[in-house]
Structure formats: C-alpha cells, structure tokens
Amino acid sequence: MSLSWSDVGKAIAGVAPILGTALGGPAGAVVGSLVASALGTSSSPDAVNAAIAADPASAAKILQVQNEHEEALVKMQTDYQTNLDTQRGEVIQAEAKSDSWMASNWRPILMLTFTAIVAMNWLILPVVSWFGPHLVPLVLPPDMWDLLKIGVGGYIVGRSGEKITNIMKS
C-alpha cells in the first residue's frame, strides 16, 4: 500500500509539527518535495518515508527544513484555514437564503434532531428512571458528536457572519 503525504506528515509531526501539518494539507506535495530534497530522495511519500526510517540524522534535516521555511508554512496554513472558514460560512449563508425549503432548513432540522437525542439521553430518561421504568438510552456514536460540534460551530460562524454583514451595511 502506498503512503500519502498526510501519512508522512503524521510520522514527522513529533519532530517538526508545523512541517507535519503542512504535509497533511493541500500543499502536501510541494512541502513534500522540500523534505525530499533535504533528505536527498525522490519526491514521493514512500521514498521520503523510507529515507526517514533509514537515516537517524533525518530528524535534524527535517527540523532544519521546518526552521528555514517556518514563516511561509505558518502563513500557508493560516491562509488555508481562513479560506476554508470563509467558504464554510458562505455555504451556510447560501443555504439559509435558498428558496428551497429543504436547502435552507436541513441543518436546523439535523441540529434539532441531535439536540432531541442528547436531551432524551441525559435529561428525560434519567428523570423518568427516578419514577420506575428503566429505559435504554440511544447510543450516540463519536462521529455523531463530531458532526454535532461541526454543525453547531458552522451555524455560529454563519450567524456571526450575517450579523457582521448587517452591522457593516448600516
């Protein structure tokens, strides 16, 4: 199985966290070629990974690459995250302004559904169990929690964007 730049980034994150994060991002191949050049290998994740495993001095070389390019790597990550946050906010605003009932309401419906499950498991069922019947709570998978956090976060970003836009128009 062939490795990805993201896999290499995870492998070196302990030594060079900024470089590791950049390897896992959209410019992973470009950053990977910098690492490959420093290690004297071809620009493929497998070759870089093999060079890291074979050379005990590779950690120092990788750290040197991070130190030489730290400012550019941090700026690249910041720009990427800012762009991603902007795009997420634009998608949420476009859905909220959509003429389609489903497009503008699916997120609130999903969030209300998750809220109902959380309320049932940690509010309603414990209170009901005080009075006798023991009901089994719904199992909430970790991915559902992640989706709930992302959804609430996205809604907050979208609402904040709407409020800021309205203030700036005034």
N, C-alpha and C positions, 0 to 999 in steps of 0.2 A: 504494500500500500504506500502510495506517495504522500509525502508530507506537504502541508501548506505553509505559507509564511506565518500564518497565525500560530501554527504548532511550534515553529522555531521561536516566535515571539514569546510564547509561554515558557519555552525552555530557557531563554536568556533573561526573562523578567527579573529573576532574583539577583542577577549581576548588574543588569542595565535596564531598570524599569521603564524609562522613557523610550528607549530603543525597542524594548519588547512590546510596549503598547503600540508604537508606530508600525511595527511589523504586522500586527494584527489588524491594522486599519486599512483604509482604501489605498494608501500609497505603499503597501507592504512590499510589492515587487521592487519599487525604486529604493526603498530603505534596505531591502534585502540585498540589492546589488552593491550598496555601500559596505555592508557587512561582508559579503563575498569577496569584494576587492581587498578589504583589510585582512581577510583570512587567506587570500591567495587561492581562491577556488572559483568554480563556475557559479553563475547566478541562478542556482536552483535551490529550493528549500532542502532537498535531500543532500546535496553536496555541502551546503553550509552546515547542516546538522552533523554530517559525518566529520567535517573539519573540526567542529566544536568538540565532538567526542574524542577525536584522535589527538588533539593538541592541548595539553594542560595550560599553555600560555594563551589560549584563545580568549579566556575571560578578560585578561588585560587588554587584548586587542579590541574586544567588543566594547569595553568600558572607554577606551580611547576614542572609538568611533562616536559613542554617545557624547563624550565631552566635547569633541570637535564640532558636532552638529546639534548640540542640545537646544540652542535658541531656535533654530529652524524647525526642529522636531516638535518642540512645545508649541510654536506658532501654528504649525500644520495641524496638530491635534486640536488646538483651540479653535482654529478656523473651521475645521471639520465639524466639531461639536456645535458651534454656533450655527452653522449652516443646517445641520440636522435638526436642531431645536426650532429654527425658523420654519423649515419645511413641515415639521410636525404641527406647529401652530397654524400654518396656512391650510393644511389638510383639515384640521378640526374646524377652522372658521368656514371653509368652503362647504363642509358637510352641514354645519349649523345653518348656513344661509341657503342651502339647497331647496328647490321647490318640491323635491320628493320627500314625502313624509318619512319614509324608511331611512333614507340617507341622512336626514337631519336628526333622527331620533334613535338610531340603533345604539349609539354609545350610552345615552342616558338610560335606555331600557336595560342594557347589559349591566351597567353600574348598579341600577336598582335591583336587578336580579341577584348580583353578588352581595349587595347590602342585605337583602332579604335572607340569604343563606347565612351570612355572618350573624345577623340578628336572631335567626332561628336557633343556630348552634350555641351561641354564647349569651343569649338573653331569654328567649322564650322557653326553650327546652329545660334549662336549669330551674326556672321558676315553676314550670309545670311539674317537674320531678319532685318538688317540695310537697306536692299535694297527692302523690301516689304513683301515677303511671310513669314508668321509666321508658322514655322514647330514645331511639338511636339517632344521634346527630348525623347530618350529612357529612360525608368525608370531603374535605376541601384539599385537593392536590396542591402541591407547592407551585405548579405552573399557574394555577388559578389565582393564587395570591400575587404572583408576579404580574399577571395580566391586570388584576385589580389595582395594584400600585401604579402601573404604567397608565392605565385608563384614568385614574384619578389625577395623576400628575399631568397627563395630557389635557384633561379638562381644565385644570387650574391654569396651565400655560395658555390655553386658548382663551379662557375667560379674562385672564390678565391682559392678553394682547388686545382683546376687544375693548377693555376699559381704558387701556393706554391710548388706543386709537381714538376713542371718543374724547378723551381729555385733550389730545393734540389737535383734534378738529375744532375744539372750542376756542 
